[in-house]
Amino acid sequence: MTATVAPVRVAARGPRHELRAVKVVWQRELIRFRTDRGRIISSFAQPLLFLFVLGKGLGASIGAGTFGGTDYSTFLFPGVLATSVMFTAVFSAISIVWDRELGFLREMLVAPVSRTSIVLGKALGGATVASLQALVLLALAGTVGVPYDPLMLLTVFVLLFVVAFTLTSLGLLIAVRADQIQTVMPRVQLLLAPLMFLSGAFFPVTGALPAWLHGLALVNPITYGVDAVRRVVLSVVDGGDAAAAEVALRWGSWTVPVWLDVVVVAGVGGLLLAVSAWLFSRPE
Amino acid sequence: MPLTALGTRPGEVVVDPSPAVQVRGLVKTYPGTKKRPDVEAVRGIDLDVPAGELFGFLGPNGAGKSTTIKILCTLVRPTGGSARVAGFDVVEQRDDVRRHIGLVFQETTLDGHLTAEQNLRFHAEIYGMDRAVVGTRLDTVLDMVGLTDRRSAVVNTFSGGMKRRLEIARGLMHSPRVLFLDEPTIGLDPESRASLWDYVDRLRAAEDITVFLTTHYMDEAERCDRIAIVDGGRVGALDSPAALKASVGHDRVRITTADDDAAEAVVRERLGVETVREKGALVVLTPDGEQFVPRLFELGLAVRSVNVTRPSLDDVFLAYTGARLADRQATPGGTGGRR
């Protein structure tokens, strides 16, 4: 036996350590996603269906003019981008239930880090995975008459990241305390469908819905995300400015500026994340 | 400055006199509901585990064993009393405790989709290890558990024994002072169990580490420096395996001689011990059979055979808990699992 004791080589607790924890949890989400090819492929099926079947089919039967003079596919494209990140983000978030069931969560729970860091890493991981995936859809812009404008593409990518972050946080809120995937899935299904259909992804919120549904759409954070993405996309389309002005989200007669859209989405996301972290940190 | 394989700097000596584990009057009561009364899982436990010891924590299911370990690992807060691990208070200095302990649970907590190395690197990051030592430490722990050639393999392809070894490697990654092994060999085949203990022995020789073990296996309990037997939320006995065995009964020395009657008289008279006759043999009950045998031969009797049998830890366990050691898996949740 040696008299030398292995000294503690663990850095002192502090913001740097917490950031490393956030980063490694985030990295794990990326590694998991990269190795899960089935998930990548299947997650494209629904958006492609929306974009080409709904877009072309419905577009042809209702004709242009309804959507500020743009083609329906062009109008729909930003909505499909936003809804595609919804599903990936939420499913990424509820993987925390799998982590719990399969035991790995315990490895994180007994580590000398705050649970807020774990939740934040998960949220950023889900948002990254979802927005990276949306990049592939974004590459289809040309097929629906949207030019490949670098600044527009970059802005849309950032906006999708924010939308995905908010949805991952929502997924975490549902999932952090759950110990069975069976209890989480129905809640997610129940929540995602209305969030998607009342987001303005498929038709303009303003003027199309009865008052009470219109009210619901206005409290849906996704509505603001869809609005922001759509107005940025339309800004590079011929005649898009006029269309954007027509379909833009309004509070009464006041058009909500894009920056406020972003503030609403990010604010709701931050709030949801804070509640998730609080729930996660409570002793079980 | 160069580092040794253990992540220490040459000549660096750290002496910490505080016990690895110190428990005083520990109490944990789980509040009941209207239909269910309170559950007093732990009812006042005192323990001192000096640094470097291999300490066995034994008890039937429901004895308060798991709750005590969870408190020591900061997963559960005690209702009363105090506990210090590696010199830190489990309630007040939770993260300090966590930094100084390694945990290997019964159920796997590896990410099966990641490789062995990715699992270890995740651990290093989330424990905030000094980046300069992560690489060497990773090599050391993988080598220690014989998984160097599988470092890039996905964990889902590992056998049960390999997974458990990787868990131990991960638990050691951040050079903990105390390693908690909660039923580390459950579900493993005898060969994997044996090789796992080889690794633990080598580890204890290489690093000054305290091992806090729970087990259902007698041969594993036998390896411990000291054992605490817990029952009904209290420590019933705490001592070395040998002393515990001595406490519950005497060694049986079974002697056959040319003339048992004559031998019996001589042994009683000269050595002052009680004897029993049993199927053509003379049986002596003595606290220490090994020391008795040389004295027996000094008497100059015509001894044909001598056989010394010591009480087993199973006898000890039975005496303190009313349950058999190897029995308890068959009676989960029961405190009195008799045959």
Interface residues (C-beta under 8 A of the other chain):
Chain A: M1 T2 A3 T4 V5 A6 P7 V8 R9 V10 A11 R13 R16 H17 R20 A21 K23 V24 V25 R28 I31 R32 T35 D36 L102 G103 F104 L105 R106 E107 M108 L109 V110 A111 P112 V113 P283
Chain B: L6 G7 T8 R9 G11 E12 V13 V14 V15 D16 G52 C73 T74 L75 R77 R94 D95 D96 R98 R99 H100 L103 F105 E107 T108 T109 L110 D111 G112 H113 L114 Q118 R121 F122 H123 E125 I126 Y127 G128 M129 D130 V133 R137 R170 H174 S175 R177 A205 E207 D208 I209
